[in-house]
Amino acid sequence: MSEFCIIGSGISGATIANLLRKKHSVILFDKARGPGGRASFKRIKGKIGFDHGTQYISPKTNEFKKFTKILIKKKILKVWGGKHVFLNSQKKEDKKHIKIIGKNGNNDISKYLLKNINCNYQSELIKIYHKNKSWHLFFANGKHYTFKCIILTCPFPQLKKLSRKFINNSFLKKSLKMDANITTMIAIKKNMKSNSSYLFEDSILGWAGNENSKKRFKSKYDLWTLQSTFEWANKKINQNKRNKKENSKIMIDKFFQLSKIKKTKINFISNHGWKYSSNSKPFKIKSFWDPKKKIGVCADWFVGPRLESGWISAQDLFKKISK
Ligand SMILES: Cc1cc2nc3c(=O)[nH]c(=O)nc-3n(C[C@H](O)[C@H](O)[C@H](O)COP(=O)(O)OP(=O)(O)OC[C@H]3O[C@@H](n4cnc5c(N)ncnc54)[C@H](O)[C@@H]3O)c2cc1C
């Protein structure tokens, strides 16, 4: 029996799994088809695909800077050399912070950290209970396992549903709003005049990133990842599965209108709705660990809305477990 069971293969789950495996036996489950969570890469052919969650990693803390530098040396990550175009008058490019991306996709960090870990995908945890010093975990595929220790890394609303009977800490009683995001991915005719990415000042479209600017693949098309504003996605997300075509069309029309790129045939289109994309207000604690029941939680939302936040939370949890 593995000692630690970790739920989630995003940066938080992958980091804590990697740290724990040095001293403990670890097994990981994720409901998705592959690793990365909100930093997933949607592959469409060979190396060609889209970072449809995290676009760029901009390290802020010295510890995380050090970590990303090591991964750049190991050729897992690389520095992004593109240029942002700010069509939003409020924001200016922050030239102090470099922008880093995965060599093949932004889930490369998770892949690297989980290299020697037993990972089980398409395994959605639906219920947990604690009895006789053991955790009983029930999955949507009908499987049931027992572990001594569990670590959860789900978005806050999902964590609350799963664990509220077992976690007695004030952070779980608070409410934390996580905004939605709707992402539309398109492949269009190559336009040599296109920029690398745009930040818009618009009520619907927030951001557009040109995947070709990441120089991971050669394609006869320009691949654009279009990300909505939170406000628009919050209103649309519950019906997005039903209205994918319509929502994508609204975003694509906005993209051509605002970027002034010549409207052209769409050769590929895909839409992904993130119900819990990011949070605005962090908690006072960076992670949670109950040493008696042996349940832990780490996730970006403890610390902030960025990938680095998940890494910081996992490092903090590891310190608590090791005490
Ligand atoms: C559209 C979008 C754009 C973003 N852009 C950026 C950016 O440019 N830069 C940046 O730094 N950050 C960005 N972020 C934020 C960044 O993606 C997150 O902060 C980070 O990925 C969170 O990592 P995590 O491991 O805490 O959570 P997640 O990545 O969400 O990992 C949680 C994992 O748990 C799994 N899971 C959840 N519930 C269950 C369950 N019941 N059973 C099994 N598995 C479960 C999920 O499938 C998921 O893989 C963006 C996010 C989104 C959505």
The ligand as a Gaussian input file, in Angstrom:
#p B3LYP/6-31G(d) Opt

LIG

0 1
 C       -7.113000      30.009000     -18.915000
 C       -6.015000      30.084000     -17.890000
 C       -4.880000      30.850000     -18.146000
 C       -3.849000      30.939000     -17.206000
 N       -2.726000      31.639000     -17.517000
 C       -1.687000      31.634000     -16.651000
 C       -0.447000      32.230000     -17.010000
 O       -0.276000      32.736000     -18.125000
 N        0.567000      32.211000     -16.088000
 C        0.419000      31.607000     -14.864000
 O        1.390000      31.614000     -14.083000
 N       -0.736000      31.024000     -14.522000
 C       -1.787000      31.006000     -15.378000
 N       -2.952000      30.368000     -15.045000
 C       -3.083000      29.803000     -13.698000
 C       -2.376000      28.441000     -13.592000
 O       -2.811000      27.615000     -14.617000
 C       -2.726000      27.826000     -12.237000
 O       -2.365000      28.725000     -11.205000
 C       -2.003000      26.499000     -11.978000
 O       -1.990000      25.691000     -13.119000
 C       -2.707000      25.803000     -10.830000
 O       -2.078000      24.585000     -10.536000
 P       -2.677000      23.610000      -9.446000
 O       -1.873000      22.379000      -9.473000
 O       -2.807000      24.340000      -8.146000
 O       -4.184000      23.294000      -9.915000
 P       -4.629000      22.521000     -11.254000
 O       -3.670000      22.760000     -12.338000
 O       -6.050000      22.885000     -11.474000
 O       -4.520000      20.983000     -10.838000
 C       -5.543000      20.317000     -10.160000
 C       -5.648000      18.940000     -10.777000
 O       -6.545000      18.169000      -9.991000
 C       -7.350000      17.399000     -10.834000
 N       -8.597000      17.137000     -10.104000
 C       -9.475000      18.054000      -9.601000
 N      -10.485000      17.429000      -8.957000
 C      -10.233000      16.100000      -9.062000
 C      -10.903000      14.944000      -8.602000
 N      -12.063000      15.010000      -7.910000
 N      -10.380000      13.724000      -8.880000
 C       -9.205000      13.622000      -9.589000
 N       -8.529000      14.691000     -10.046000
 C       -9.034000      15.909000      -9.786000
 C       -7.569000      18.275000     -12.074000
 O       -7.894000      17.496000     -13.207000
 C       -6.219000      18.954000     -12.187000
 O       -5.342000      18.240000     -13.056000
 C       -3.973000      30.255000     -15.967000
 C       -5.112000      29.475000     -15.715000
 C       -6.116000      29.383000     -16.672000
 C       -7.311000      28.510000     -16.403000

